[in-house]
Amino acid sequence: MPTVLVNVRLDSKTVETLKTIASGKGEKNLSNVIREALAEYISAYTGEPTLRGLQRKISEIDNRLRRVEDSIIK
């Protein structure tokens, strides 16, 4: 898919938060973090699944299954 350059202005606090997130994920470019954040934001409105959203659902199902298993064992 072709990409389009989008210029935005961010306050310094937001930039520092993005840098912290990027360094924690091992990303060298803030643009990768911003792309992922935009995809998640758009997904919240469109309902289109993202990898992070699917992973979140899997984790929730796994936690519920673990609770059911624990109650059966008891």
C-alpha positions as CSV (number, residue, x, y, z in Angstrom):
1,M,0.0,0.0,0.0
2,P,1.4,3.4,-0.9
3,T,2.3,5.7,2.0
4,V,1.5,9.4,2.4
5,L,3.6,11.8,4.4
6,V,1.5,13.5,7.1
7,N,3.0,16.4,9.1
8,V,1.8,16.9,12.7
9,R,2.8,19.1,15.6
10,L,3.1,17.5,19.0
11,D,3.8,19.0,22.4
12,S,7.0,18.2,24.1
13,K,5.4,15.9,26.7
14,T,3.8,13.8,24.0
15,V,7.1,13.5,22.1
16,E,8.9,12.4,25.4
17,T,6.2,9.8,25.9
18,L,6.6,8.5,22.4
19,K,10.3,8.3,22.8
20,T,9.9,6.3,26.0
21,I,7.5,3.9,24.3
22,A,9.8,3.6,21.3
23,S,12.9,2.8,23.4
24,G,10.9,0.3,25.4
25,K,9.9,-1.5,22.2
26,G,13.4,-1.3,20.7
27,E,12.2,1.0,17.9
28,K,14.6,3.5,16.4
29,N,11.9,5.6,14.7
30,L,9.0,7.3,16.4
31,S,7.1,7.0,13.2
32,N,6.7,3.2,13.7
33,V,5.1,3.9,17.2
34,I,2.9,6.6,15.7
35,R,1.7,4.3,12.8
36,E,0.8,1.6,15.3
37,A,-1.0,4.0,17.5
38,L,-3.0,5.4,14.6
39,A,-3.9,1.9,13.5
40,E,-5.2,1.1,17.0
41,Y,-7.1,4.3,17.1
42,I,-8.8,3.8,13.8
43,S,-9.5,0.2,14.7
44,A,-11.5,1.4,17.7
45,Y,-13.8,3.3,15.4
46,T,-14.0,0.9,12.5
47,G,-14.0,-2.4,14.3
48,E,-11.3,-3.8,12.0
49,P,-9.0,-6.1,13.9
50,T,-5.4,-5.4,14.5
51,L,-2.7,-7.7,15.7
52,R,-2.6,-6.0,19.1
53,G,-6.3,-6.2,19.4
54,L,-6.4,-9.8,18.6
55,Q,-3.6,-10.5,21.1
56,R,-5.6,-8.6,23.7
57,K,-8.7,-10.8,23.0
58,I,-6.6,-14.0,23.2
59,S,-5.2,-12.9,26.6
60,E,-8.7,-12.2,27.9
61,I,-9.9,-15.6,26.8
62,D,-6.9,-17.3,28.2
63,N,-7.5,-15.6,31.6
64,R,-11.1,-16.6,31.6
65,L,-10.2,-20.2,30.7
66,R,-7.6,-20.3,33.5
67,R,-10.2,-19.1,36.0
68,V,-12.7,-21.8,34.9
69,E,-10.0,-24.5,35.1
70,D,-9.0,-23.3,38.6
71,S,-12.7,-23.5,39.7
72,I,-13.1,-27.0,38.3
73,I,-9.9,-28.2,40.0
74,K,-11.2,-26.9,43.3
